[in-house]
Amino acid sequence: MKLFRNRMRTVLALGLALVGLISFGQGIWIHAKAALAQVLLERAFAATVATGTSVKPWSWADTWPVARIEVPRLGKSVIVLNGSSGQALAFGPGHVELTPAAGEPGTAIYSAHRDTHFAFLADVRIGDEIRVTRRDGARLRFRVTQTSVARWDASGIDPLAPGRRLVLATCWPLDAKTAGPLRYLVHAESLGAES
């Protein structure tokens, strides 16, 4: 009986260790995929700006780069993809459908995961400058005016409201491990084109 219990403990310990290794590997894979995708997206975005045509980052991609977001104070830069589907958000921030391009009349909305591409939003402050380079090469500047938390379906953001605004959105709370209905929103107003 004692031998059986010892073997069961050993099997259980090995099983738990295996589950731990798999979980650890999945966590690393998510971050590695996000980092590698940004390298490929940078290349595709540079080609898009240079040629004026949408360039996919890899042949099977169902999306393409549409903008670059930079927060100079933090030294952060990410490439934004067309659309905000789950597939797009796995590789980078997404430009939310039916919202204008950054700098156009209305409110452009970009969303991304809180634990990868928009993890830096935790460090963005009111007054920070956000720079957006669009796929047409236009370089725009925005100033952060406020942050807020709202339900995903009740943000109150009108993409057609007067003005030229930008909202960066991610899940809330920023340190949560599971999905929820709340979103953290960084609101910014246009400062115009970069000089």
N, C-alpha and C positions, 0 to 999 in steps of 0.2 A: 504494500500500500504506500509506504514511504517513497519507494522508487517511482511509483506512478505519479505521486504528487510532485516530486522533483522534476520529472520529465514534463509534466503539464506546466509547471512554472517556467521551465526553460522554453518550451514552445510558446507560451504566452508572452514571455519577455522578447523572444525573437520576433513574434508577430507585431508587437507594439513598436519595436525598433524599426521594422520594415515600414509600418504605417507612418512613423515619424520621418523616415528618410524620404518616402514618397511625398509627403506633405511639404517637407523642406524643398525637395526638388521642384515641385509645382510652383512654390513661391518664388524660387530663383528663376524658373522658366518665364513666369509672367514679367518680371523686371528685365530679364535679358531680352525677351521678345520686344518689349517696349523700347529698349535702348537701340537694338539693331534696326527696328523699324524706322526710328528717327533718322538714322544714317541713310537708309535707302530713300526715305521721304525727302531729306535735304537734297539729294542728287536729283530726284524727280522734280522737286520744286524749282531748283536752279534751271533745269531744262525747260520747264513750263514758262518761267519768266523770260528766258532767252528766246524761245521759239514762239511764244504766244499761243501755244496749243497745250491742252491738258496731257500730261505725261504720267502714266501709271507707274507706281514705284516698283511693281513686279507684275509679271504677265497675267497672273490670275486675279489681280486686285479688282474689286468692284467699286473702287473709289480712287481719288487722285487728290494731290495737294492743291489747296486754294489760297492759303495764306501762311505767313509766319508771324507768330506772336513773340515779342521780346519784352522782358521786364529788366531794363538796364541796371537798376539798383541791385537786383538779385543775381544778375548775370545769367538769367534763364531765357531759353529760346526753345520753342516747339513749333513744329509744322502742323497746320490744321488741314483736315481732310474734308472733302465734300460729303455732307450728310452726317447724321448722328446715329446710325444703326449700330447695333452691338458689334458687328464685324468691323466697322470703321473705328469705333472707340477702343477696340482691342489694340490698335496700332498708333493712335494719336487722338488729339482733340478733334471734334467734329463740328462743322458749321451747321447749326440747326436749320432744318428745312423751313422754307417759307419766311426766313428772315433775310434782310438785305445784306449785301456785302459790307464789310467795315468801311465807314466813311460815306456811305450812301445815306440818303434820308431814312430815318427810322432807327431801329435798334438791332444791330447784329448780335447774335448769340452764338457763343462757342461753348461746347461742353466737353468734359473729359473726366476720367476716373481720378478720384482723390488720392489714390495710392501710387499712381504712376505719373502721368503727364501733367496733372494739375495739383500735385502734392505741394508745389511752391505757393499756391494760393494762401496757405496758412500764414505766409510771411509777407504778403502784399499789404501795404498800408494805404490809408487815405492820403492822397497827394502824390502817390507813385505815378510815374509815367509808364504807359504801355505803348509799345510801337507795334504797328501791324503793317506788314508788307503783303500786298495783295498779289494775286497771280498775274495781274496786268502790270506789275512793277511799281504801282503807286505805293508810296511810303507815308503812313499816317501816324499821327500821335494822339493819344488819349490820356486823360488824367483821371485817376481813381477818385470818385466823389463819395462813395459809400459802399458798405457791405450789408448784406441782409441774409436772413434765412426764411425760406418759404416752402410750402408744400410744392411738389413737382407740378401739380395741376392747378395751383393757385398763386402763381408768382406775381400776377398783376402787371407783367411786362407786356407792353403793346408794341410789337415790332414795327407798326406803322405810325407810331406817335411822332409828332414834330421833333426836329433836332437830329443830331447824328450821335448815336450812342453805341456803346459796346457793353455786353454783359458776358462775363466768364462764369460758368456754372459747373458745380461739382456736387457730389453727395455730402450730406451733413449727418452726423458730426464727422469732422475730418479724420478723427482717429478711430472711427468705428470699423468693425470687422465684417459687419453684415449690411446688406442693403436696407434702405428705409425710404420713407416718402419725402423726406426733407432735402432741400438743396441749399447750398451755400452760394450766394451770388455776389460777384464783384462788379459794381456798376462804374462805368467810366464815361466821360464826356469828351467829345472831339476837340482837339486843339488845332486841327487842320493838318495840312500836308507837312511833311518834314522838309525843312529848308536846307 
